[in-house]
Amino acid sequence: METKKITNALMLTSSLCSLGFISSACSNSNSSKKKMNILYIMCDDLTSQAIGAYGSRLATLNPTPVIDKELAANGIVFDDCFDVNSISTPSRANILTGQYSHTNGVLTLDEALMPCQEYLPMEMKQLGYTTAMIGKWHQHCEPSAFDYYQVLIGHGGQGTYFDPEFCTNEVKGKYPNNTKKYTGHVTKNIADITLDWLKNKRDKSKPFFLMHHFKAPHDNFEFAPEYKDYLADVDIPMPKTLFNRKGFGSIATRGANDSLVNRIGTSVSNRHLFRNYVQMYKINTGNDSLDTKMAYNEYLKRYLRCVKGVDDQLKRIFDYLKENKLWDNTIIIITGDQGMMLGEHDLQDKRWMYEESMRMPFIVRVPGMKNAGTHNDQLVCNVDFAPTLLSLAGENETPRYMQGYDFSPILYGKKTKYTHEAIYYRYWMHMIHHDVPAHFGIRTKDYKLIFFYGRHYDPSRYGERTMVWEKWGESNLIEPTPAAFELYDMKNDPHETTNLANNPKYAKVLADLKQQLLALKAKVGDSDTSNPEIQKVINENFKEFSTNTQDAKRFPKKYAKIKKDDWKLSHKK
């Protein structure tokens, strides 16, 4: 369903798109240097836990030997890279615009990115790159800013795992009717299209910027048939928090008497769909814990088979780059569009501000880098991706309308000009699809504070049902839920097992983080003044502080303030 709300930022964008803001790159002092190609690889729902180089409980299964050997061992692994709105469409919009969701207007899965907001490829073209977008797009608009595109169509932009259909500008017709059908598995199809473009369709007189986006490993984890025996006889390590959740959560996430945990009964749940495999595969040993373990194993094996398929297809692409003398002149990035809960806290999917959902894998390989094979723990987020990619392409200054920071100096062993003292996060889709309450929060190096305000930004949606397509019948209603704080000590409790928000020993920490959260919320320009219901809840729970706090001393680094003139030109002349 299309949302009925249009943000002020989106209306501003619409009114100013026609002015044209991309400036000539002729003033760039790096324009005469030979530029490296940039291959940006993104997988849907790829969590850092599934990549061996991150050393998680799944690392011993070795699902990503190619990524580990070719990228992690020869690049930098970012350990503290975070999404600022952990759901596919908004995250991709954050990456393309270099802006937070409240600025670019893509808050949820419903809003469409406007073609004139495809800033990253626009800027790349001005820097002399030929551009391509291949795979999962999920932006509800034509990727018209790219020189070439083939993007999945159907199923709300998800496309299908088998015999997928793509929209492409190599077929005549108006988008989205310019389609091309393929047979086989989508992971190989996307790799085939990329290899064809690299070999036959790109402008070889220019460096390339290619966004190669796999659909996998998005659910429902429909792996290619050749992987049916992969991990067949392996017992998947289970997260410790799958069963033990005594100190975790709050009334905001659990509900009174756990009413939000299993809202539609004990046998199925919107929050932990792997439990539904108990019914789907008719598992009934008479032991609920064993049933859950068996279902969890099946769920994770399907997920990891999709990941393994991605890793194998990347080998084909990397081999081509090596064989055609492109490997030593191509920067390669691999990431996900957010993280993914794989049973931690008895949860699946993303959306949550909990670590496994909020944390994104991000590995960068730059040919010849001196600090290859290392890990970095600086706080970065997906709003930083566009400024960083543009810097790698030779841009000297981050466009003024972008809110992210360029962290590319890290890749060369240098200090960045700006750094995040904390990451601001906000999830808007209140109780949509997986019963996740709306919330915002702050992630510092040592702590995480989440405020679940429990309201939909569009009150007209209250009373609608969510996940109506599920087989078990009527799903839950979208409705207000209790508000509460959750505070986690990330240094001493990295798995977020114990909510400390009501612990008297942490009262000063809580008060300080609440003030920081309001300050950072205001700094990035996220205001709820147009949402009286949400603003009321915020006022009631932050009553000891002004909700318009602007603490310049606490956050001295400059955040972009979007002004009318900033949309006209991307750089100073």
C-alpha positions as CSV (number, residue, x, y, z in Angstrom):
1,M,0.0,0.0,0.0
2,E,1.3,3.4,-0.8
3,T,1.8,5.7,2.2
4,K,-0.4,8.8,2.4
5,K,2.3,10.9,4.0
6,I,4.7,12.9,1.9
7,T,7.6,14.4,3.9
8,N,8.6,18.1,3.7
9,A,12.0,16.9,2.4
10,L,10.5,15.0,-0.4
11,M,8.3,17.9,-1.5
12,L,11.3,20.1,-1.5
13,T,13.1,17.6,-3.6
14,S,10.2,17.5,-6.1
15,S,10.0,21.2,-6.5
16,L,13.8,21.6,-7.0
17,C,14.7,18.6,-9.1
18,S,14.1,20.5,-12.3
19,L,16.7,23.1,-11.3
20,G,19.6,20.7,-11.8
21,F,22.2,20.5,-9.1
22,I,25.0,18.4,-10.5
23,S,28.0,20.5,-11.3
24,S,30.7,20.0,-13.8
25,A,33.6,17.9,-12.7
26,C,36.1,20.0,-14.6
27,S,37.1,21.8,-11.4
28,N,38.2,18.5,-9.8
29,S,41.9,18.5,-9.5
30,N,42.0,14.7,-9.7
31,S,40.1,14.6,-13.0
32,S,43.4,14.2,-15.0
33,K,44.5,11.2,-13.0
34,K,43.7,7.7,-14.2
35,K,40.7,6.6,-12.3
36,M,40.1,3.1,-10.9
37,N,37.0,1.1,-11.7
38,I,34.6,0.7,-8.9
39,L,32.6,-2.5,-8.4
40,Y,30.0,-2.1,-5.6
41,I,28.5,-5.5,-4.7
42,M,25.5,-5.7,-2.5
43,C,23.6,-8.7,-1.3
44,D,20.0,-8.6,0.1
45,D,19.9,-9.5,3.8
46,L,23.6,-10.5,3.9
47,T,24.6,-10.4,7.6
48,S,28.2,-10.1,8.7
49,Q,27.6,-13.4,10.6
50,A,27.5,-15.2,7.3
51,I,30.9,-14.0,6.2
52,G,33.8,-16.0,7.5
53,A,36.1,-13.0,7.9
54,Y,33.9,-11.6,10.7
55,G,34.5,-14.6,12.9
56,S,31.0,-15.2,14.1
57,R,29.5,-18.5,15.3
58,L,28.9,-19.4,11.6
59,A,32.5,-18.8,10.5
60,T,33.5,-22.4,11.0
61,L,31.1,-23.4,8.3
62,N,33.2,-21.5,5.8
63,P,30.3,-20.2,3.6
64,T,32.3,-17.4,1.9
65,P,35.8,-18.6,1.0
66,V,36.0,-16.4,-2.1
67,I,35.0,-13.2,-0.2
68,D,37.4,-14.1,2.6
69,K,40.4,-14.8,0.4
70,E,40.0,-12.2,-2.4
71,L,38.4,-9.3,-0.5
72,A,38.9,-9.6,3.3
73,A,42.5,-10.8,3.1
74,N,43.4,-8.1,0.6
75,G,41.2,-5.3,2.0
76,I,39.8,-3.8,5.1
77,V,36.9,-5.3,7.1
78,F,34.8,-2.7,8.8
79,D,33.6,-4.2,12.1
80,D,31.3,-1.3,13.1
81,C,29.4,-0.4,10.0
82,F,25.7,0.3,10.6
83,D,22.5,0.9,8.8
84,V,20.4,3.9,9.9
85,N,17.0,2.4,8.9
86,S,17.3,-1.4,8.6
87,I,14.9,-2.3,5.8
88,S,15.6,-2.7,2.1
89,T,14.1,0.2,0.2
90,P,15.1,3.0,2.7
91,S,18.6,1.6,3.1
92,R,19.2,1.6,-0.6
93,A,17.8,5.1,-0.8
94,N,20.3,6.1,2.0
95,I,23.1,4.7,0.0
96,L,22.1,6.4,-3.3
97,T,21.5,9.8,-1.8
98,G,23.9,10.0,1.1
99,Q,21.0,11.2,3.2
100,Y,19.0,10.0,6.2
101,S,15.5,8.7,5.5
102,H,13.7,11.7,6.9
103,T,15.7,13.9,4.4
104,N,15.3,11.8,1.2
105,G,11.7,11.0,2.0
106,V,12.0,7.2,1.7
107,L,10.9,6.2,5.2
108,T,9.5,2.7,4.5
109,L,9.0,0.1,1.8
110,D,6.2,2.1,0.3
111,E,7.8,5.4,-0.8
112,A,9.5,5.7,-4.1
113,L,12.8,7.3,-4.7
114,M,12.5,10.0,-7.4
115,P,14.6,9.6,-10.5
116,C,16.2,13.0,-9.8
117,Q,17.4,11.7,-6.4
118,E,19.7,9.1,-8.0
119,Y,22.6,11.3,-6.9
120,L,25.3,8.7,-6.7
121,P,25.3,7.6,-10.4
122,M,24.7,11.2,-11.4
123,E,27.8,12.4,-9.6
124,M,29.8,9.4,-10.9
125,K,28.9,10.3,-14.5
126,Q,30.1,13.8,-13.9
127,L,33.4,12.4,-12.7
128,G,33.8,10.6,-16.0
129,Y,32.5,7.1,-15.2
130,T,30.3,4.9,-17.2
131,T,27.6,3.6,-14.9
132,A,25.5,0.4,-14.6
133,M,23.0,-1.0,-12.2
134,I,22.4,-4.7,-12.4
135,G,20.3,-6.9,-10.1
136,K,17.9,-6.0,-7.3
137,W,16.9,-2.3,-7.4
138,H,13.8,-2.1,-5.2
139,Q,13.3,1.7,-5.5
140,H,9.8,1.8,-7.2
141,C,11.3,4.0,-10.0
142,E,13.3,3.6,-13.2
143,P,17.1,3.7,-12.5
144,S,17.3,6.2,-15.3
145,A,20.4,8.0,-14.0
146,F,22.5,4.9,-15.0
147,D,23.9,4.5,-18.5
148,Y,22.9,0.9,-18.4
149,Y,20.5,-1.1,-16.2
150,Q,18.9,-4.5,-15.8
151,V,16.9,-4.7,-12.6
152,L,14.5,-7.2,-11.2
153,I,10.8,-6.6,-11.6
154,G,7.8,-8.2,-10.0
155,H,6.9,-9.2,-6.4
156,G,7.1,-5.6,-5.2
157,G,10.6,-5.2,-6.7
158,Q,11.9,-8.4,-5.2
159,G,11.8,-10.4,-8.4
160,T,11.8,-14.2,-8.3
161,Y,14.5,-16.7,-7.5
162,F,13.8,-18.8,-10.5
163,D,13.2,-17.7,-14.1
164,P,13.3,-14.0,-13.2
165,E,12.2,-11.1,-15.2
166,F,14.2,-7.9,-15.5
167,C,13.5,-4.4,-16.8
168,T,16.3,-3.1,-19.0
169,N,17.1,-0.1,-21.1
170,E,18.5,-2.3,-23.8
171,V,14.9,-3.3,-24.6
172,K,12.7,-0.7,-26.2
173,G,9.6,0.3,-24.3
174,K,8.6,2.5,-21.4
175,Y,9.6,1.4,-17.9
176,P,8.4,-0.9,-16.4
177,N,7.3,-2.6,-19.7
178,N,10.8,-2.9,-21.1
179,T,11.3,-6.4,-19.8
180,K,13.5,-9.3,-20.5
181,K,12.9,-12.9,-19.2
182,Y,15.6,-15.3,-18.1
183,T,15.6,-19.0,-17.1
184,G,17.4,-20.6,-14.2
185,H,18.4,-19.3,-10.8
186,V,18.6,-15.5,-10.3
187,T,22.0,-15.5,-8.6
188,K,23.7,-16.9,-11.7
189,N,21.4,-14.8,-14.0
190,I,22.7,-11.6,-12.3
191,A,26.3,-12.7,-12.6
192,D,25.8,-13.5,-16.3
193,I,24.3,-10.1,-17.0
194,T,27.2,-8.4,-15.2
195,L,29.8,-10.5,-17.1
196,D,28.0,-9.7,-20.4
197,W,28.1,-6.0,-19.6
198,L,31.8,-6.0,-18.6
199,K,32.7,-7.9,-21.8
200,N,30.4,-6.4,-24.4
201,K,28.3,-3.4,-23.4
202,R,30.3,-1.0,-21.3
203,D,32.1,2.1,-22.7
204,K,35.7,0.8,-22.4
205,S,37.1,4.3,-22.9
206,K,35.9,5.2,-19.4
207,P,36.4,3.8,-15.9
208,F,33.2,1.9,-14.8
209,F,31.1,2.3,-11.7
210,L,29.0,-0.9,-11.4
211,M,26.4,-1.5,-8.8
212,H,26.0,-5.3,-8.8
213,H,23.1,-6.3,-6.5
214,F,22.2,-9.9,-5.7
215,K,18.7,-10.8,-4.7
216,A,20.1,-13.6,-2.5
217,P,20.1,-14.4,0.4
218,H,16.7,-12.7,0.9
219,D,13.9,-15.0,2.1
220,N,12.4,-17.4,1.3
221,F,15.9,-18.6,0.7
222,E,15.3,-20.5,-2.6
223,F,18.7,-21.8,-3.3
224,A,19.9,-23.2,-6.6
225,P,19.4,-27.0,-6.9
226,E,23.2,-27.8,-6.9
227,Y,23.4,-26.6,-3.3
228,K,20.8,-29.0,-1.9
229,D,23.5,-31.2,-0.2
230,Y,25.6,-28.3,1.1
231,L,25.7,-28.5,4.9
232,A,23.3,-31.4,4.8
233,D,25.0,-33.3,7.6
234,V,26.1,-30.3,9.6
235,D,24.6,-29.2,12.9
236,I,24.3,-25.4,12.6
237,P,25.6,-23.6,15.7
238,M,22.7,-21.9,17.5
239,P,22.8,-18.4,19.1
240,K,22.9,-18.5,22.9
241,T,20.1,-16.0,23.1
242,L,17.7,-18.1,21.1
243,F,16.2,-19.7,24.2
244,N,17.7,-17.6,27.1
245,R,16.1,-14.1,27.0
246,K,15.3,-13.4,30.6
247,G,16.9,-10.0,30.9
248,F,16.3,-8.9,27.3
249,G,13.7,-6.5,26.0
250,S,11.1,-4.3,27.6
251,I,7.3,-3.9,27.7
252,A,7.7,-2.0,24.4
253,T,9.0,-5.1,22.6
254,R,7.6,-7.9,24.7
255,G,4.2,-6.3,25.6
256,A,2.4,-6.8,28.9
257,N,2.7,-10.5,29.8
258,D,4.6,-11.1,26.6
259,S,1.5,-10.2,24.6
260,L,3.6,-8.9,21.7
261,V,6.0,-11.9,21.5
262,N,3.5,-14.4,20.1
263,R,0.6,-12.2,19.1
264,I,-1.2,-14.8,17.0
265,G,-0.7,-17.9,19.1
266,T,2.0,-20.1,20.3
267,S,2.6,-22.2,17.2
268,V,3.4,-19.4,14.8
269,S,4.7,-15.9,15.0
270,N,5.4,-12.9,12.9
271,R,8.7,-12.3,14.6
272,H,10.3,-15.7,14.3
273,L,9.2,-17.4,11.1
274,F,11.7,-20.2,11.4
275,R,9.4,-21.7,14.0
276,N,6.8,-22.0,11.3
277,Y,9.0,-24.6,9.7
278,V,8.0,-26.9,12.6
279,Q,4.5,-27.0,10.9
280,M,5.8,-26.7,7.3
281,Y,8.0,-29.7,7.6
282,K,5.8,-31.6,10.0
283,I,8.4,-31.7,12.8
284,N,6.9,-33.3,15.9
285,T,9.3,-35.1,18.2
286,G,7.2,-34.3,21.3
287,N,10.0,-32.0,22.5
288,D,9.4,-28.3,21.7
289,S,13.1,-27.3,22.0
290,L,14.2,-30.1,19.7
291,D,11.4,-29.2,17.2
292,T,12.7,-25.6,17.2
293,K,16.3,-26.8,16.8
294,M,15.4,-28.9,13.8
295,A,13.4,-26.1,12.2
296,Y,16.2,-23.6,12.9
297,N,18.7,-25.9,11.2
298,E,16.6,-26.1,8.1
299,Y,16.1,-22.4,8.1
300,L,19.8,-21.5,8.4
301,K,20.9,-24.1,5.9
302,R,18.6,-22.6,3.3
303,Y,20.0,-19.2,4.1
304,L,23.6,-20.3,3.9
305,R,23.1,-22.2,0.7
306,C,22.0,-18.9,-0.9
307,V,25.1,-17.2,0.5
308,K,27.3,-20.0,-0.9
309,G,25.7,-19.5,-4.3
310,V,26.6,-15.8,-4.2
311,D,30.2,-16.6,-3.2
312,D,30.6,-19.0,-6.1
313,Q,29.3,-16.5,-8.6
314,L,31.6,-13.8,-7.3
315,K,34.5,-16.1,-8.2
316,R,33.4,-16.1,-11.8
317,I,33.3,-12.3,-11.9
318,F,36.7,-12.0,-10.1
319,D,38.3,-14.5,-12.5
320,Y,37.1,-12.4,-15.4
321,L,38.6,-9.2,-13.9
322,K,41.9,-11.0,-13.4
323,E,42.0,-12.6,-16.9
324,N,41.3,-9.3,-18.5
325,K,43.8,-7.1,-16.6
326,L,41.1,-5.3,-14.7
327,W,41.7,-6.8,-11.2
328,D,44.7,-4.4,-10.4
329,N,42.7,-1.3,-11.4
330,T,39.3,-2.1,-9.7
331,I,38.2,-1.1,-6.3
332,I,35.8,-3.8,-4.9
333,I,33.3,-3.3,-2.1
334,I,30.9,-5.9,-0.7
335,T,28.1,-5.2,1.7
336,G,24.5,-6.0,2.5
337,D,21.5,-3.7,2.3
338,Q,21.3,-4.1,6.1
339,G,22.0,-6.9,8.6
340,M,19.8,-9.9,9.5
341,M,18.6,-11.5,12.7
342,L,19.3,-15.2,12.5
343,G,17.6,-16.4,15.6
344,E,19.3,-14.0,18.1
345,H,16.8,-13.1,20.8
346,D,14.4,-15.6,19.1
347,L,14.0,-13.2,16.2
348,Q,14.4,-13.3,12.4
349,D,14.4,-10.7,9.7
350,K,15.9,-7.2,10.1
351,R,14.2,-3.8,11.2
352,W,15.3,-4.0,14.8
353,M,18.1,-1.7,16.2
354,Y,19.6,-4.8,17.7
355,E,23.2,-5.5,16.7
356,E,22.7,-8.3,14.2
357,S,20.1,-6.3,12.3
358,M,21.7,-2.9,12.4
359,R,25.2,-4.0,11.7
360,M,26.1,-4.2,8.0
361,P,29.0,-6.2,6.5
362,F,31.3,-3.8,4.7
363,I,34.6,-5.0,3.1
364,V,36.7,-2.8,0.8
365,R,39.6,-3.9,-1.4
366,V,41.7,-1.2,-3.0
367,P,44.5,-2.5,-5.2
368,G,47.9,-1.9,-3.6
369,M,46.6,-0.8,-0.2
370,K,49.2,-1.0,2.5
371,N,46.9,-1.9,5.3
372,A,45.3,-4.9,3.6
373,G,44.1,-7.8,5.7
374,T,43.1,-5.6,8.6
375,H,39.9,-4.8,10.6
376,N,38.7,-1.3,11.4
377,D,36.4,-0.4,14.3
378,Q,35.6,3.2,13.4
379,L,31.8,3.9,13.5
380,V,30.5,4.3,10.0
381,C,27.1,4.0,8.5
382,N,25.4,3.6,5.1
383,V,24.7,7.3,4.8
384,D,28.5,7.6,4.5
385,F,28.8,5.2,1.5
386,A,28.0,7.8,-1.3
387,P,30.5,10.4,0.0
388,T,33.2,7.7,0.4
389,L,32.5,6.2,-3.1
390,L,32.7,9.6,-4.7
391,S,36.0,10.3,-2.9
392,L,37.4,7.0,-4.3
393,A,36.3,8.2,-7.7
394,G,38.3,11.4,-7.4
395,E,35.9,13.9,-5.9
396,N,37.7,16.3,-3.6
397,E,34.7,17.5,-1.5
398,T,31.5,15.8,-0.4
399,P,28.5,17.4,-2.1
400,R,26.8,19.8,0.3
401,Y,23.4,18.1,0.1
402,M,24.9,14.8,1.4
403,Q,24.7,14.2,5.1
404,G,27.3,11.4,5.3
405,Y,31.0,11.5,6.0
406,D,33.8,10.4,3.6
407,F,35.7,7.7,5.4
408,S,37.9,6.7,2.4
409,P,41.1,8.0,4.1
410,I,40.9,4.9,6.4
411,L,41.6,2.8,3.3
412,Y,45.0,4.5,2.9
413,G,45.9,4.4,6.6
414,K,45.0,8.0,7.3
415,K,42.6,9.8,9.6
416,T,39.2,11.0,8.4
417,K,38.2,14.6,8.5
418,Y,34.9,13.9,10.2
419,T,33.9,10.9,12.4
420,H,30.7,9.7,14.0
421,E,30.8,9.9,17.8
422,A,27.5,8.0,17.6
423,I,25.2,6.6,15.0
424,Y,21.6,7.8,14.7
425,Y,19.0,5.1,13.8
426,R,15.3,5.2,13.1
427,Y,12.8,2.5,12.0
428,W,9.5,3.9,10.9
429,M,7.4,0.9,9.9
430,H,5.5,0.5,13.1
431,M,4.1,-3.1,13.5
432,I,4.2,-3.7,9.8
433,H,4.9,-7.3,8.6
434,H,6.9,-8.5,11.6
435,D,5.4,-6.8,14.6
436,V,8.4,-4.5,15.1
437,P,7.5,-1.3,17.0
438,A,8.7,2.0,15.6
439,H,11.8,3.3,17.3
440,F,14.8,5.5,17.2
441,G,18.1,5.4,19.0
442,I,21.8,6.1,19.4
443,R,24.7,3.7,19.1
444,T,28.0,4.8,20.6
445,K,31.2,2.7,20.9
446,D,30.2,1.7,24.5
447,Y,26.4,1.9,24.7
448,K,23.2,1.6,22.8
449,L,20.0,3.4,23.8
450,I,16.7,2.6,21.9
451,F,13.5,4.4,22.4
452,F,10.5,2.4,21.3
453,Y,7.8,5.1,20.9
454,G,5.2,2.6,19.5
455,R,3.3,4.8,17.1
456,H,2.9,4.8,13.3
457,Y,3.8,8.0,11.6
458,D,0.5,7.8,9.6
459,P,-2.3,7.3,12.1
460,S,-4.8,6.6,9.3
461,R,-3.2,3.1,9.0
462,Y,-4.3,2.0,12.5
463,G,-6.7,-0.9,12.2
464,E,-5.1,-2.3,9.0
465,R,-3.9,-5.8,9.0
466,T,-0.3,-6.8,8.3
467,M,1.1,-9.8,6.6
468,V,-2.3,-10.7,5.2
469,W,-0.8,-13.1,2.7
470,E,0.3,-15.6,5.4
471,K,-1.4,-19.0,5.3
472,W,-2.4,-19.1,9.0
473,G,-5.2,-16.6,8.4
474,E,-5.8,-13.2,9.7
475,S,-2.7,-11.4,10.9
476,N,-2.4,-8.7,13.6
477,L,-3.7,-5.2,13.5
478,I,-1.5,-2.1,13.2
479,E,-2.1,-0.4,16.5
480,P,-0.3,1.8,19.1
481,T,2.0,-0.2,21.5
482,P,3.7,0.7,24.8
483,A,6.6,3.1,24.9
484,A,9.8,2.2,26.7
485,F,13.6,2.5,26.7
486,E,16.2,-0.2,26.2
487,L,19.8,0.4,27.2
488,Y,22.6,-2.0,26.5
489,D,26.2,-2.0,27.6
490,M,27.9,-2.9,24.3
491,K,31.4,-3.2,25.8
492,N,30.4,-5.7,28.6
493,D,27.3,-7.2,27.0
494,P,27.9,-7.3,23.2
495,H,25.0,-9.7,22.7
496,E,22.5,-7.4,24.3
497,T,21.2,-9.9,26.8
498,T,20.3,-7.4,29.6
499,N,18.3,-4.2,29.3
500,L,19.7,-1.7,31.8
501,A,17.3,1.1,31.3
502,N,15.7,0.5,34.8
503,N,18.9,-0.3,36.6
504,P,19.6,2.4,39.1
505,K,23.4,1.9,38.7
506,Y,23.0,3.1,35.1
507,A,20.8,6.1,35.8
508,K,23.5,8.7,34.9
509,V,24.4,6.8,31.8
510,L,20.8,6.7,30.7
511,A,20.3,10.4,31.3
512,D,23.4,11.3,29.4
513,L,22.5,9.0,26.4
514,K,18.9,10.4,26.4
515,Q,20.4,13.9,26.0
516,Q,22.8,12.7,23.4
517,L,20.0,11.1,21.5
518,L,17.9,14.2,21.4
519,A,20.9,16.3,20.4
520,L,21.9,14.0,17.5
521,K,18.3,13.6,16.4
522,A,18.1,17.4,16.1
523,K,21.5,17.6,14.5
524,V,20.6,15.4,11.6
525,G,17.3,17.3,11.1
526,D,14.8,14.6,12.2
527,S,11.9,16.4,13.6
528,D,8.5,15.1,14.7
529,T,6.8,18.5,15.0
530,S,4.4,17.5,12.2
531,N,3.4,14.3,14.1
532,P,1.6,15.5,17.3
533,E,1.0,12.0,18.6
534,I,4.6,10.9,18.3
535,Q,5.8,14.3,19.6
536,K,3.6,13.8,22.7
537,V,5.1,10.4,23.4
538,I,8.6,11.9,23.0
539,N,7.8,14.8,25.3
540,E,6.5,12.5,28.0
541,N,9.5,10.3,28.0
542,F,12.2,12.9,27.6
543,K,10.5,15.5,29.9
544,E,13.7,16.3,31.7
545,F,15.2,17.6,28.4
546,S,14.2,20.0,25.7
547,T,13.2,18.0,22.6
548,N,14.9,20.7,20.5
549,T,18.3,20.1,22.1
550,Q,21.2,21.3,20.0
551,D,24.3,20.4,22.0
552,A,27.1,21.7,19.7
553,K,29.8,20.8,22.3
554,R,28.7,17.1,22.4
555,F,28.6,16.8,18.6
556,P,31.1,19.3,17.2
557,K,31.3,17.8,13.7
558,K,29.3,19.4,11.0
559,Y,26.2,17.7,9.7
560,A,24.7,18.8,6.4
561,K,21.9,21.3,6.7
562,I,19.9,21.0,3.6
563,K,19.1,24.4,2.2
564,K,17.4,25.4,-1.0
565,D,20.6,26.5,-2.7
566,D,22.3,23.3,-1.9
567,W,20.1,21.4,-4.3
568,K,21.2,23.5,-7.3
569,L,24.9,22.6,-7.3
570,S,26.6,19.7,-5.8
571,H,30.0,21.3,-5.3
572,K,31.4,24.8,-4.9
573,K,32.7,26.1,-8.2
